[in-house]
Amino acid sequence: MSAPDNILRPVRKNTGKLRLVHHKNTAESETVKMPAPSKVVIPMLQHIGRPCSPIVKPGDRVAVGTKIGDSSEPNSVPVHSSVSGTVSKITTIRHSNGNTCEAVVIESDGLMTEDIFLSPVKVETAEDLVNAARESGLVGLGGAGFPTHSKLDIPKGKAVDTLIINGAECEPYITSDYRECMEHPEDILQGTNLVKSVLNIKRAIIAIEDNKPKAIKYLKQVSYELHLDKEIEIMKLDSRYPQGAEKVLIYSVTGRKLPINQLPSDIGCLVMNISTVSNLYRYIKTGMPLVSRRITVEGDCINKPMNVEVPIGALIRDVAEFCGGYKSEPGKILMGGPMMGVAQISDEAPVIKQNNAILILSIEAGTLPPATPCIRCGRCVEICPVYLMPVAIETAMRNPDREKLLSLGANYCIECGCCAYVCPARRPLVQVMRQAKERSIKS
């Protein structure tokens, strides 16, 4: 028996204005599990917040799921081994975001033996849920890396009435969340219902862009079969970039605007990525923390584009080799998609928790034309989904003045890349906006 076709439409028109070519070439590529590489390099910083400190030392034996790093800081989550083997060294590496941090290097024994102390987790209260999310090592798997337990720990006095599960996946090429919908719909739905029930949230909505009709239909059907269709609603969003950005998504789904320097809970919302809520449910069922993740490996320089389940800490070069290797010398490697991805200096960088894609481009595809002077066309202002003036912020950055940058709202930038995408002068606006945002936040 088929499910009723009562799919929600957005409450408000999406403030995103870009209609990008989707390039979802790997949408129907089922996830392939990558074997254990010879070694993994696991950074102690894989989230927004304070880094962890290693709690293992060279020579220690570890298994899959063994905790290897932790911190007492509130906005920090533990780090676990993604392979079984021996800790070879504790070192300092350059993080994929450009900063340096400690990392644990583990030589794999190839067996992928699981930690014997892992077991299912009992969750009955909000405190249980928050503790489970922290111990799982979960962060937002859509790219931001915000610790999941911090989101779930709703402050006293804040009334959250709407749980939004973000399945927009609006960047070109990336299909990892889509594959989560097609391969683990039960975990998504049961995880959503668990969060909704335990936190006593009135309404739960799974929001997906309309360029993923199979995922929308499949989730609706499975929710009906699990008798969760009255607990969880499905919403079909317009495919306009950046639909998946938190501020944009909340406005589309609820009509509520998220003011600057406020959290979604301040306006009654809790937003979770679709793969995050699915992984949380799997942790509660099995006790296995976040030790691997699905990433889309794409680009004109890779022989076999595909969706791969990769151990956290696997090096890009090992992932590329598993995907058939390079067609030619890469010109640019991005962690993430073409709009918000971060360029890497080499393929020795390790995969971290919040990576959802590796985009490997040839020299031709990865080289942009040189920037020319701004022609004051105003396209960057017109396209900005949060109504900033990138051209004015770029001008202010020439003689950096924190107060001026704050008055221009630089710290409100969501780093979506729309301004750089539409700029006819090819100004590096998103890079300037990131610098301005960082400078405006720092005192």
C-alpha positions in Angstrom: 0.0 0.0 0.0 1.4 3.4 -1.0 1.8 6.4 1.3 -0.6 9.4 1.0 1.0 12.1 -1.2 0.8 14.9 1.3 4.2 16.6 0.7 4.6 20.0 2.3 5.6 23.1 0.3 7.9 25.8 1.8 6.2 28.4 3.9 8.3 31.3 2.5 10.2 31.8 -0.8 13.8 30.8 -0.5 16.1 33.8 -0.3 18.7 31.9 -2.3 18.8 33.1 -5.9 21.2 30.8 -7.7 20.0 28.0 -10.0 23.2 26.0 -10.4 23.8 23.0 -12.7 23.5 20.2 -10.2 26.0 17.7 -11.7 24.6 15.0 -9.4 26.4 12.3 -11.4 26.9 9.9 -8.5 23.3 10.0 -7.3 22.6 6.4 -8.2 26.0 5.1 -7.2 25.5 2.9 -4.1 28.0 3.5 -1.4 31.1 1.3 -1.5 33.1 0.7 1.7 36.8 1.5 1.5 39.1 -1.1 3.1 41.4 0.0 5.9 44.3 2.0 4.5 47.9 1.2 5.7 47.6 4.2 8.1 45.3 6.9 9.2 46.1 10.4 10.5 43.3 11.5 12.9 43.3 15.2 13.8 42.3 16.2 17.3 40.3 19.1 16.0 37.3 18.0 13.9 34.7 20.4 15.2 33.9 24.0 15.9 35.3 24.5 19.4 38.4 23.6 21.4 40.6 20.7 20.1 40.9 17.4 22.0 44.1 16.2 23.6 45.4 12.7 22.8 44.7 10.1 25.5 46.8 7.4 23.8 50.6 7.2 23.3 52.9 5.6 20.7 52.8 1.8 21.0 49.3 1.6 22.2 47.0 -0.9 20.6 43.6 0.4 19.5 40.5 -1.0 17.9 37.7 0.5 15.8 35.8 2.8 18.1 38.4 3.2 20.8 38.5 6.7 22.2 41.9 8.3 21.4 41.2 12.0 22.1 39.0 14.0 24.5 38.6 17.4 26.1 36.7 18.8 29.1 35.7 21.9 27.1 31.9 22.1 26.6 32.0 22.6 22.8 34.3 19.7 22.2 33.6 16.1 21.2 35.8 13.0 21.6 37.7 11.5 18.7 37.8 7.7 18.1 40.0 5.4 16.2 38.7 4.4 12.8 40.9 1.4 12.3 42.4 -1.3 14.5 46.2 -1.3 14.9 49.0 0.5 16.7 49.5 4.1 17.5 52.8 5.0 15.8 53.2 8.6 16.8 51.5 11.8 18.0 52.3 14.6 15.6 51.4 18.1 14.5 49.7 18.5 11.1 48.2 21.3 9.0 44.5 21.0 9.3 42.4 21.1 6.1 41.2 24.6 7.2 44.8 25.8 7.2 45.4 25.8 10.9 47.7 23.4 12.8 46.6 20.8 15.3 47.8 17.6 17.0 47.0 14.3 15.2 47.2 10.6 16.2 48.8 8.4 13.5 47.7 4.8 13.6 49.3 2.0 11.6 46.4 -0.3 10.6 46.6 -4.1 11.0 43.9 -4.4 8.3 41.6 -6.4 10.5 39.1 -3.6 11.5 38.5 -5.3 14.9 35.9 -3.5 16.8 36.4 -2.3 20.4 34.9 -5.0 22.7 33.5 -2.4 25.2 31.1 -0.9 22.7 27.4 -1.6 23.3 24.0 -0.1 22.6 23.1 3.0 24.5 19.9 3.5 26.6 18.3 6.9 25.9 15.2 7.8 27.9 15.7 11.5 28.9 17.0 14.6 27.3 20.2 14.3 29.4 20.7 10.8 28.1 20.4 12.0 24.5 22.9 14.8 25.0 25.4 12.5 26.6 24.9 9.9 23.9 25.5 12.5 21.2 28.7 13.7 22.9 30.1 10.2 23.4 29.4 9.3 19.8 31.7 12.0 18.7 29.1 13.4 16.4 29.3 16.8 14.7 27.2 18.4 12.0 27.9 16.3 9.0 26.7 18.9 6.5 30.0 20.7 6.7 30.0 23.1 9.6 31.2 20.7 12.2 29.1 22.1 15.2 29.1 19.6 18.0 25.8 17.7 17.9 25.4 17.5 21.7 25.6 21.3 22.0 22.7 21.6 19.6 20.6 19.1 21.5 21.3 20.7 24.9 18.5 23.2 24.6 19.0 26.0 27.2 16.4 26.3 29.9 13.7 28.8 29.1 14.1 28.2 25.3 10.9 26.6 23.8 11.8 24.6 20.6 8.7 23.6 18.7 10.1 22.6 15.3 12.8 20.1 14.5 14.1 20.6 10.9 16.1 17.8 9.3 18.3 19.2 6.6 18.4 17.1 3.5 18.7 19.9 1.0 22.3 19.0 -0.2 22.2 22.0 -2.5 25.9 22.0 -3.6 26.7 20.6 -7.1 28.3 17.2 -7.3 27.6 16.1 -3.7 25.3 13.1 -3.3 26.3 11.7 0.1 23.1 12.8 1.9 21.0 11.6 -1.0 22.5 8.1 -0.6 21.8 8.2 3.1 18.1 8.7 2.2 18.2 5.8 -0.3 20.3 3.4 1.8 19.3 4.1 5.4 15.8 5.7 5.5 14.8 3.8 8.6 17.7 5.2 10.6 16.8 8.8 9.4 13.2 8.4 10.4 13.7 6.6 13.7 16.5 9.0 14.7 14.2 12.0 13.9 11.4 10.5 15.9 13.7 9.8 18.8 15.0 13.4 19.0 11.5 14.7 18.6 10.1 12.5 21.3 12.9 12.8 23.9 13.1 16.6 23.5 9.3 16.9 23.4 9.4 18.9 20.2 5.9 19.4 18.7 6.8 19.1 15.0 9.4 17.4 12.9 10.0 18.2 9.2 12.5 16.5 6.8 13.3 19.1 4.1 14.7 18.0 0.8 15.2 19.8 -2.5 12.9 19.0 -5.4 15.8 17.7 -7.5 15.7 14.5 -5.4 12.2 13.2 -6.1 13.2 9.6 -5.4 14.4 10.4 -1.9 11.3 12.4 -1.2 9.0 9.6 -2.3 11.1 6.8 -0.6 11.2 8.6 2.8 7.5 9.2 2.6 6.8 5.6 1.8 9.0 4.2 4.5 7.6 6.6 7.1 4.2 5.3 6.2 5.3 1.7 6.6 6.9 2.5 10.0 3.7 4.3 11.1 5.7 7.5 11.5 4.0 9.5 8.8 1.9 11.4 11.4 4.9 12.2 13.5 7.3 13.3 10.7 6.4 15.5 7.7 8.3 15.7 4.5 8.8 19.1 2.7 9.9 19.6 -0.9 12.1 22.6 -1.2 12.9 24.7 -4.3 16.3 23.8 -5.8 17.9 27.2 -5.4 21.4 27.6 -3.9 22.1 28.0 -0.9 18.9 26.3 0.2 20.7 24.1 2.7 22.3 27.1 4.7 20.8 27.1 8.2 19.4 30.6 8.0 17.9 30.1 4.6 16.5 26.8 5.4 14.7 28.0 8.6 13.1 30.8 6.7 11.9 28.5 3.9 10.5 25.9 6.3 9.0 28.1 9.0 9.0 31.7 7.7 11.1 32.7 10.8 14.2 34.9 10.4 17.3 34.1 12.4 18.7 37.4 13.8 22.4 38.0 13.9 24.2 36.5 16.9 21.3 34.3 17.8 20.9 30.5 17.6 18.0 28.6 16.0 16.7 27.7 19.5 16.2 31.4 20.1 13.4 31.3 17.5 12.0 27.9 18.4 14.0 25.7 15.9 16.5 22.8 16.0 18.2 22.0 12.8 20.1 18.8 12.2 21.7 17.4 9.1 20.0 14.3 7.7 23.2 12.1 8.0 23.8 13.4 11.5 20.5 12.3 12.8 20.9 8.9 11.1 24.3 8.4 12.6 23.1 9.3 16.0 20.4 6.6 15.8 23.0 4.0 14.7 25.2 4.9 17.6 22.3 4.4 20.0 21.5 1.1 18.4 25.1 -0.3 18.3 27.4 1.9 20.5 29.7 2.4 17.5 30.8 6.1 17.5 31.5 8.2 14.4 34.6 6.5 12.9 33.8 6.7 9.2 31.6 8.7 6.8 30.3 8.6 3.3 31.9 11.1 1.0 31.3 11.8 -2.7 34.5 11.6 -4.7 34.0 13.5 -7.9 35.7 15.7 -10.5 37.1 15.5 -14.0 40.5 14.3 -12.7 39.3 11.1 -10.9 38.9 7.8 -12.8 35.9 6.4 -10.9 33.6 9.0 -9.3 31.6 7.3 -6.6 30.2 7.5 -3.1 32.6 5.9 -0.6 32.4 5.1 3.1 35.9 6.2 4.3 37.6 5.7 7.6 38.1 9.0 9.4 41.8 10.0 9.0 42.3 8.3 5.6 44.5 10.4 3.4 43.0 11.9 0.2 45.6 10.1 -1.9 44.5 6.7 -0.5 40.8 7.6 -1.2 41.7 8.7 -4.7 43.6 5.4 -5.3 40.6 3.4 -4.2 38.6 5.4 -6.7 40.8 4.4 -9.6 43.5 7.0 -9.2 44.0 10.3 -11.1 43.4 10.7 -14.8 46.1 13.4 -14.8 47.9 15.6 -12.3 45.3 17.3 -10.2 45.1 21.1 -10.5 42.9 21.6 -7.5 41.6 19.4 -4.7 38.6 20.6 -2.7 37.4 19.2 0.6 33.7 19.8 0.0 31.8 21.1 -3.1 32.7 23.7 -5.6 30.9 26.5 -3.8 32.0 26.1 -0.2 34.8 23.6 -0.4 38.3 24.4 1.0 41.2 23.9 -1.4 44.0 21.6 -0.1 47.7 22.1 -0.5 48.3 18.4 -1.2 46.6 15.0 -1.2 48.2 14.2 2.1 45.4 15.8 4.0 43.2 13.4 6.0 39.4 13.0 5.8 37.7 14.5 8.8 34.2 14.2 10.3 32.6 17.1 8.5 33.9 16.2 5.0 31.0 15.2 2.7 33.0 15.3 -0.6 36.4 15.4 -2.2 36.4 17.2 -5.5 39.4 16.6 -7.6 39.8 18.9 -10.6 42.3 19.0 -13.5 44.5 21.9 -14.0 42.2 23.2 -16.7 39.0 22.9 -14.6 40.6 24.0 -11.4 42.2 27.2 -12.7 40.1 30.4 -12.6 40.8 33.5 -14.8 42.7 36.3 -13.1 40.7 38.9 -11.1 40.2 42.3 -12.6 39.1 45.6 -11.0 35.6 45.8 -9.6 33.1 47.4 -12.0 30.6 48.3 -9.4 27.8 46.3 -11.0 26.2 45.3 -7.7 25.6 41.7 -8.6 27.2 40.5 -5.4 24.8 42.7 -3.4 21.8 41.5 -5.3 22.6 37.8 -5.0 23.6 37.7 -1.3 21.0 35.5 0.5 21.6 37.3 3.9 21.5 40.8 2.3 25.2 41.8 2.8 27.3 44.1 0.6 30.4 42.1 -0.3 31.8 44.9 -2.4 31.7 47.3 0.6 33.2 44.7 2.9 36.0 44.1 0.4 36.7 47.9 0.4 36.7 48.0 4.2 39.2 45.1 4.4 41.8 47.2 2.6 42.2 49.2 5.8 40.7 46.7 8.3 38.5 48.4 10.9 36.7 45.9 13.1 33.9 48.3 14.0 33.3 49.1 10.3 33.3 45.4 9.4 30.8 44.7 12.2 28.5 47.6 11.1 28.5 46.0 7.6 27.6 42.6 9.1 30.7 40.7 8.0 30.2 38.3 10.8 26.8 37.4 9.5 28.2 35.9 6.2 27.4 32.3 5.7 30.3 31.8 3.3 28.1 30.4 0.6 30.2 31.7 -2.3 27.3 33.2 -4.3 29.1 36.6 -4.5 32.2 35.2 -6.0 30.2 33.0 -8.4 28.3 35.9 -10.0 31.2 38.4 -10.0 32.1 39.3 -13.7 35.5 40.6 -12.5 36.3 37.3 -10.8 37.0 39.0 -7.5 37.9 36.5 -4.7 35.0 37.8 -2.7 34.3 34.7 -0.6 37.9 34.5 0.5 37.7 38.2 1.5 34.4 37.6 3.3 36.0 34.8 5.3 38.9 37.0 6.3 36.5 39.8 7.2 34.3 37.5 9.2 37.3 36.2 11.2 38.6 39.7 11.8 35.2 41.1 12.9 34.8 38.2 15.4 38.2 38.7 16.9 38.7 41.6 19.3 
